[in-house]
Amino acid sequence: MIDDKMRTFVEVVECQNYTQAAKNLHITQPAVTQHIKALEEHYQQKFIDSTHKSFHLTKMGELLYHYAKTQIHNEDLFQKQLQTVYPPLTIGSTLSIADYYIPHMIAKKFIQTSRPCEIVVANTHTLIQKLINGEVECAFVEGQFDTQLFDYHLLKQERFIAVASIHHPLAHQKITFEQLFAYPLLIREKGSGTRDILENYLQQTIYPLSRFSHFIEVGSLSMIKTLLMDSQAVTFLYAGVVKEEIQNQQLIELQIENFHISRPMHFIYLKSHIHKDEYQQLFHMMTE
């Protein structure tokens, strides 16, 4: 059973306001303050920094928030099991992985079984938050995540490449990265794994993203590939995303000097999740 003080703490963090948290919980504001004080006395830690004018969690407060959210989610799952209600398994996935890497794995495991399953597609940043909030139970992600908070399994190490139309002026030749700046860049939205890879690479060079003639944010991989075919734009994607179009000679990998990037794709879930053993078995069954 979850201590009410934990639920109070989570509500305060999410409202960032004691008064609003009290209203949402239907208790008095002094009661909210007493709950937070009791937690800090029990753990001998300061969770909310009251020296700032704005609401501010300490590092220990962030750890408690993640812990409390996980425990509340686990409690809800346990209550449903006691009521013989088995909720659907909610799996998250980034767009690239969902469209091009795991459909056959999902079909292999779930299409021919009666186990209810929901697939949530979002960028890495959003999925991490959904995992913490208990909205998603496990996820396939690209990019960085907190390895102290999540257990993880390597799905694939994939090449990250520059792509353009087969008829692009830079196709079929060895080029420098600087030559790309004369052309429009198609880029995913902020928070996506592929955008993070490109921006991290640029941060390690002398080039800002603004060096491109202009860039266009596009949330759809299919649209990005269609725009590439019909323009002189360039983009950066995982090799598997454009494998078919390259084989059909619609798109081409641009050969950039000294540009070699590969990134891992992982299956992750919270270390403290009540079903962590099930997720580990699920990954092995999906990938065997």
C-alpha positions in Angstrom: 0.0 0.0 0.0 1.4 3.4 -1.0 1.9 5.9 1.8 -0.3 8.9 1.3 2.8 11.1 1.9 4.3 9.7 -1.3 1.2 10.6 -3.3 1.2 14.1 -1.8 4.9 14.6 -2.8 4.2 13.5 -6.4 1.2 15.9 -6.6 3.3 18.8 -5.3 6.0 18.1 -7.8 3.6 17.9 -10.7 1.7 21.0 -9.7 4.8 22.8 -8.5 2.5 24.5 -6.0 1.5 23.5 -2.5 -1.9 25.2 -2.7 -2.9 23.6 -6.0 -1.7 20.2 -4.7 -3.9 20.6 -1.6 -6.9 21.4 -3.7 -6.3 18.4 -6.0 -5.9 16.0 -3.1 -8.8 17.6 -1.1 -6.7 18.2 2.0 -5.5 21.4 3.6 -2.3 23.2 2.6 -0.8 22.7 6.2 -1.4 18.9 5.7 0.5 19.0 2.4 3.4 20.8 4.2 3.4 18.3 7.0 3.5 15.4 4.5 6.6 16.8 2.8 8.3 17.6 6.1 7.6 14.0 7.3 9.2 12.6 4.2 12.3 14.8 4.6 12.7 13.9 8.2 12.2 10.1 7.5 14.9 10.1 4.8 17.1 12.8 6.3 17.2 14.6 3.0 16.0 17.9 1.6 13.7 17.2 -1.4 12.4 20.7 -2.2 14.7 23.7 -2.2 12.7 26.6 -0.5 15.6 29.1 -1.0 14.5 29.7 -4.6 11.6 32.0 -5.4 10.4 29.4 -8.0 9.7 25.7 -7.3 12.9 23.7 -7.4 13.6 20.0 -6.7 16.9 19.0 -5.2 18.8 16.1 -6.8 17.5 13.8 -4.0 14.0 15.2 -4.7 14.3 14.1 -8.3 15.3 10.6 -7.2 12.3 10.4 -4.8 9.9 11.6 -7.5 11.0 8.9 -9.9 10.8 6.3 -7.2 7.4 7.4 -6.0 6.0 7.4 -9.5 7.2 3.9 -10.1 5.8 2.6 -6.9 2.4 4.2 -7.5 2.3 2.7 -10.9 3.2 -0.7 -9.5 0.5 -0.4 -6.9 -2.1 0.3 -9.5 -1.0 -2.7 -11.5 -1.1 -4.9 -8.4 -4.6 -3.7 -7.6 -5.8 -4.6 -11.1 -4.3 -8.1 -10.8 -6.1 -8.6 -7.5 -9.3 -7.7 -9.3 -8.4 -10.2 -12.0 -8.2 -7.4 -14.5 -5.1 -7.9 -16.7 -4.3 -4.6 -18.4 -2.9 -4.5 -21.9 0.9 -4.5 -22.2 1.9 -1.0 -23.3 5.1 -0.9 -25.4 6.7 2.3 -26.5 8.8 2.8 -29.6 10.5 5.6 -31.4 9.3 6.3 -35.0 12.3 4.8 -36.8 12.3 1.6 -34.8 8.5 1.2 -34.9 8.3 1.5 -38.7 11.5 -0.2 -39.8 12.9 -2.5 -37.1 10.3 -4.2 -34.9 7.1 -4.9 -36.8 8.1 -8.5 -37.5 9.0 -8.9 -33.8 5.6 -7.6 -32.7 3.8 -9.8 -35.1 5.8 -12.8 -34.0 4.9 -12.3 -30.4 1.4 -10.7 -30.3 -0.6 -11.0 -33.5 -1.4 -14.7 -33.0 -1.9 -14.5 -29.2 -4.8 -13.3 -27.1 -2.6 -11.0 -24.9 -3.8 -7.4 -25.3 -1.1 -5.0 -26.4 -0.8 -1.3 -27.1 2.0 0.3 -29.2 2.8 3.9 -28.3 5.0 5.7 -30.9 6.8 8.9 -29.8 10.3 10.4 -29.7 12.8 9.3 -27.2 12.4 12.2 -24.8 8.6 11.7 -24.6 8.9 7.9 -24.1 11.4 8.3 -21.2 8.9 10.6 -19.5 6.0 8.1 -20.2 8.0 5.3 -18.7 8.6 7.3 -15.6 5.0 8.3 -15.4 3.8 4.7 -15.8 2.0 5.5 -19.1 4.3 3.0 -20.9 5.8 -0.1 -19.4 8.7 -0.8 -21.7 10.1 0.8 -24.8 12.4 0.6 -27.8 14.5 3.9 -27.9 17.4 5.6 -29.6 19.8 7.9 -27.9 20.7 8.5 -24.3 18.8 7.5 -21.1 19.6 7.2 -17.4 21.2 3.7 -16.9 20.8 4.1 -13.2 17.1 4.4 -13.6 16.5 1.8 -16.4 17.5 -1.7 -17.2 18.3 -2.1 -20.9 19.1 -4.6 -23.7 20.8 -3.9 -27.0 18.4 -4.3 -30.0 20.8 -3.2 -32.7 23.9 -1.2 -33.5 22.9 0.8 -36.6 24.8 3.1 -39.0 23.7 6.7 -39.2 24.1 8.1 -42.7 23.6 11.1 -44.9 20.9 10.6 -47.6 19.7 12.4 -50.7 18.1 11.8 -54.1 19.9 9.5 -56.5 20.0 12.6 -58.8 21.4 15.0 -56.2 24.4 17.1 -57.3 26.5 15.6 -54.6 25.7 12.0 -55.4 28.3 9.5 -56.7 31.3 11.4 -55.3 33.4 11.9 -52.2 32.4 15.1 -50.5 33.2 17.1 -47.4 30.7 17.8 -44.7 30.9 21.5 -45.5 29.5 20.9 -49.0 26.2 19.9 -47.5 25.6 23.4 -46.2 24.5 24.7 -49.6 21.4 22.5 -49.6 18.2 22.4 -47.5 18.3 20.0 -44.5 15.3 17.9 -43.6 15.3 17.2 -39.8 13.1 15.5 -37.3 11.5 17.4 -34.4 13.3 18.2 -31.2 13.5 15.2 -28.8 13.8 12.7 -31.6 16.8 10.3 -31.5 18.0 11.1 -35.0 18.0 14.8 -34.4 19.9 14.4 -31.2 22.6 12.4 -33.0 23.1 15.1 -35.7 23.1 17.9 -33.2 25.6 16.1 -30.9 27.9 15.5 -33.9 27.7 19.2 -34.9 28.5 20.2 -31.3 31.8 18.3 -31.6 32.7 20.2 -34.7 33.0 23.9 -35.6 29.7 23.9 -37.4 26.3 25.1 -36.0 23.1 23.8 -37.4 22.4 27.2 -38.8 25.2 26.7 -41.4 22.8 24.8 -43.6 21.0 27.1 -46.2 17.8 26.3 -44.2 16.3 23.4 -42.5 12.8 22.0 -42.3 11.4 20.0 -39.4 9.4 17.0 -40.6 7.8 14.5 -38.2 7.1 11.8 -40.8 9.8 9.5 -42.1 7.7 8.7 -45.2 7.4 12.4 -46.0 11.1 13.0 -45.5 11.9 10.3 -48.0 9.4 11.6 -50.5 10.7 15.2 -50.2 14.2 13.9 -50.7 13.2 12.3 -54.0 11.6 15.4 -55.3 14.2 18.0 -54.2 17.9 18.7 -53.6 17.4 18.5 -49.8 19.6 16.2 -47.7 18.9 14.4 -44.4 20.5 12.0 -41.9 18.7 8.7 -41.0 19.5 5.2 -39.9 20.6 3.0 -42.8 17.7 0.6 -42.2 15.1 3.3 -42.7 16.2 3.9 -46.3 17.4 0.4 -47.2 14.6 -0.3 -49.7 14.8 3.1 -51.4 18.6 2.8 -51.8 18.2 -0.7 -53.2 15.6 0.7 -55.7 17.9 3.5 -56.6 15.5 6.2 -55.5 17.8 7.5 -52.8 21.6 7.3 -52.2 23.9 7.4 -49.2 26.2 10.4 -49.6 29.9 9.6 -49.2 31.2 12.1 -46.7 34.9 12.2 -45.8 35.6 11.2 -42.2 31.9 10.8 -41.3 31.3 7.5 -39.6 28.6 7.2 -37.0 26.7 4.3 -35.6 24.3 4.3 -32.6 22.7 1.7 -30.4 19.0 1.0 -30.2 17.8 -0.3 -26.9 14.9 -2.0 -25.2 14.4 -0.4 -21.8 12.2 -0.5 -18.6 12.4 0.8 -15.1 14.7 -1.1 -12.8 12.2 -1.0 -10.0 9.2 -2.1 -12.1 7.1 -4.9 -10.7 7.1 -6.7 -14.0 10.8 -6.2 -14.9 11.5 -10.0 -15.2 8.5 -10.3 -17.6 10.0 -7.5 -19.8 13.4 -9.2 -19.9 11.8 -12.5 -21.0 9.6 -10.6 -23.5 12.7 -9.1 -25.2 14.5 -12.4 -25.5 11.4 -14.1 -27.0 10.9 -11.2 -29.5 14.5 -11.3 -30.6 15.3 -15.1 -30.5 
